Amino acid sequence: MHCPFCRHPDSRVVDSRTSEDGSAIRRRRSCPKCMKRFTTIETASLSVVKRSGVTEPFSREKVINGVRKACQGRPVSDDDLALLAQKVEESIRSMGIAELEAYEVGLTILGPLRELDEVAYLRFASVYQAFESLEDFEDAIVLLRKEREDQAQASERSANAAAETENSAPEESIED
């Protein structure tokens, strides 16, 4: 690692720590020539291959900008978008691959976006999945409604099971 102050081609690692989320390593370094200290941050690279074949580093900012258009006029904050981009990156990194197609990034965005805002999801999906007719929108809406109903039924079953467990617990008796 070149020293950023004197450009000496060598430096010594003084301290290494992982970042809070474990995605990067922060290293304090010392230059043996000018004796100044500096910090480097190391992360595993994640590359996206665009349709044109060009490869570029993954960017949370690009995810946010793409989704922001779909969220225009919706009650979605910048913090919500930042969290969505983080979820997308974590999901991609958990795949264990260093390079993926841009199309795969878009597919990875769909799940968290659906949880965040269904209207924004439909907007994004309509462009990303190239909806060509009203039937495409209708099919997507029917699927969203079915998933919502399935979730409601699962929540209801869970609540009923918890209530049954609570009601069937044996009562303790106190004897004198």
N, C-alpha and C positions, 0 to 999 in steps of 0.2 A: 504494500500500500504506500503510495507516494505521499509525502508530507504536504499538506495544502499550503504551508507557509514558505518552505524553502525548496520544495520539490525533490527532496532527498528520496531515493528509491526504496528506502527501508524504514520500517517503524516497528516498535515493540508494543505488544498488547499488555496493558497494565491491569485491566479489569474487564470481565465479560459478564453480562447479565441478559436473561431473556426478558422480552417485553411482557407487559401484563397479560396479554392474550396468548402469549407463547408463539406468535407468528414471526417474530424477529429477534435478532440478537444485537444488543447494544455493546459496542466495545470501546473502551477508552484506550487510546494509543499514545505513545510518546516517541518523538523523533530523536534519534541519537545524535544528530548533527546540531539542530537549533534548540533542542531540549523543550520545545513547546509540545503541549498536549492537544489532542483533538479526538472527536467521537465519530465512529462509523456505525451505521446500522445495516445489518445484513438480513436479507429476506430471501426466501426461495422464490425463484422467478416463475411466473405463470404467464404463458403466451397465448394469444388469440390469433387464429388464422382466419383472415377475412376472405370473403368470396373471391376477391381478386388474386388471392394467393399470398398477399403481403402478411407478414407476421408482425404483431406489435404486442407490447406488454399489456396485461389485463389492467383495466382502469375502473375503479369504483366510480369515478367521476363520469365516465361514459355511460355506465349503467344508470346513474342518477339522472343524467341529461336525457337519456332515452325514455325513461319512465316518467320524468317530469312532464313531458308533452302529453302523455296519456292521463296524467293526474290534474291537468289544467282545469281549474274551476271546481275541483273536488276538495273535500276537507282533509287534505294530506299535507303534513308539515315537512319542512326540510329534515327534521330529525327522523321522521318516519321514512323518508327516502334514504337517508344515510344508513339506517338500520336495515332496510331492505337490501341495499348494496352490500352491506356486511354479511347478511345471510346468504346472498348469492355467492359471494367470494368464498365463504366457509363451505358452502355446499360443493362448489367446484373443487376446492382444495381437498375435500374429503374423498373425492373420486380417485385421488392418487395419481393424477396425470399432470404433466407440466405444460402440455400444449393441447388446445381444443379449438374446434371450429366456432366461429361467431354464432352460427345457428344454435349450437348447444348452449351458449351463454343465454340466448334469448329464451330457450326452453326452460332453463334454470330460473329465469326471472318470473315466469308465469305463476308458479306455485306461491311464492311469497307475495306477489302482487295480488293474487286472488284473495289471499287472507287479509291484505291491507284494504283493498277497495274493489268491489266487484265491477263497478262501472269502468274504472281505470283498467281493470283486467280485460274487460270486453274491448275497450279501445285498443289496447296494446295487442291483444290476440288477433283482432280483426286485421291489423296491418301485418303483424308478424306471421300469422298463419294464412294470410292472403284471402280473407273472406271475400267471396264474389257475389253473394246474394243475400237477401233477407233470410233465407232458409239457414244459411251458415250462422247468422246471428241467433236465430230461433233455436237451432240445435245447441249452441253454446249456452243460451239462457236456460233451456230445459235441463242441461247437464248441471249447471250451477244450482238450480232449484232442487234437483234430485240430491245433490251432495248436501245441501242445506238441510233437507228433510232427513236424510240418513244421519247426519250429525245430531239433529234434534232428537231422533228416536234413540240413538245411542246414549245421549245424555239422560233421556228419560229412563231408559233401562238401568243405567248406572245409579241414578237417584233412587229408583224403586228397589234395587238390590241393596243399597245402603240402608234404606228404611227398613227392609225386611230383616237385615242383619241386626239392626238396632232393636227391633221389636222382638226378635227371637232370643236375645241375650238372656241368660238365666238371671233371675233376681236373687240377690243375696239375702239370706234371712239371718237375723240376729237373734240368738238364743241367750236367755239370761241364765 
